[in-house]
């Protein structure tokens, strides 16, 4: 019987369609392009199923996701989907809607003697290179080993993915012999340390107006791929472009004591040996991603995991004191005041807990996910959400103090708050200023670029010298008059991260390309509207190379702490920008830091998106 089945498989390969990078945006031609592909797929009886390779939507909105599901349900064959960065990074639901609408975040099924495996790949909510989530890694590690498998992920599993080496090592143990991805919008042949792979074209119409997808034919020992090209005049053609044998893959890669391969292209852990003044008092690994920072009071600290747990640890040794699970993912950096801990959750709740034991004190409901981080001032919690409402709540009981109901786009940042104003950005290209006491609108600023991708939404804005400063994805730092919102000047550089010196006199920033700079908050407004380098205190090469992390910069004891998207923490001199030390914490984006001085020592509580936690101390050596 087994011989017969093998013979039939050789005669009749598994045939499936692969559609990727559909970028469905309401009001665009993307829906028509995908309908064209689906109509063609439904007309082919020989196709067994369909796989969709991510970037299903363009901006990850709830409306786009639901519209995508409605259209994909017209596929007349079984279909399977993974999310891409456009589905995850700008998701107003915090990636919950994708999971709820499609029903899963990874899949596993069998066809033609092959096991098909697929999972999502971030970055979840925070700008950084991709990272296969810790929870996905644990799923892959739990699979039966040595089963002939095909792996589907949106990203190429090379240095596009921060933990690519761990992913490849796990996939080889599982028995993966071939990988399929998207992201690059073109048919491409790759190889991941011995695992053959291809990336597929986008379904969007190209310059000739042709939409399309790829058709895979899979035998027990080989694969072939053809592009199905659909012309505007109704003509369709199959263009073969790849074929390969698929033998078992043996892992021949050598790894160092930290698990990094020779191909690892960024700073390695050996950099820590160069700066012995930085001590790791403790370090541990969580079981899921962490995409937010800490709250700390005295000897305790609190943080949340992306899978929805809030945890309390003892600072001195990292011992967990309590943990509480919630119904949604959490990307909100908590805030603590007195004995109350506050944070937002993607289940639509704003929670206040007893900070000592985790018991819920109150819950305020929002109409959608709450991705924003809270700020607390004079017994009032200020926090944004994804439902178009910015709220001020009584810290004691969660009662509404006021709410502003006209926010466009969703809010993910922590607002700046003082006695006069509350300032925050949203994913509608706008920065908002509200009256702290009443919630009345004071002013708005709008980015001149029309794309939502250029919104001042991820940056935590700062205020100094009567000015609001923020970094924007159009690679500029903006200075606005705090009272009126009038744009005073810009500084070239920046992306989504900014900082302020401890005394409030100096604005701190970094660029995407290997440099940092600083300028006085009260610098004279240039007539040109752009601050020249001569108006800056310093601008230096910082050693970060290409860097897009949005994490807030912090100054303590004359050192500018600069977290990066690849797990490296740089300390620069506030005086001249020179590098003081570097410490590699992880391979993933570093989240907002908690820093303080204690008995003459500088303490840094740090976490990374891959679930790494550590307490660093600086000695005077």
PyMOL commands that set and color helices and strands:
alter all, ss='L'
color gray80, all
select helices_A, chain A and resi 2-11+30-42+62-72+85-88+96-102+134-141+164-174+269-274+452-454+533-535
alter helices_A, ss='H'
color red, helices_A
select strands_A, chain A and resi 14-19+49-52+78-81+106-111+114-119+149-152+176-181+188-192+195-199+211-218+222-230+236-245+278-285+295-297+300-304+309-314+320-325+335-337+340-344+349-354+360-365+375-377+380-384+390-394+400-404+416-417+421-426+430-435+441-446+462-464+467-472+476-481+487-492+498-500+506-510+513-520+538-546+553-556+559-563+568-573+579-584+594-598+601-607+612-618
alter strands_A, ss='S'
color yellow, strands_A
deselect
rebuild
show_as cartoon
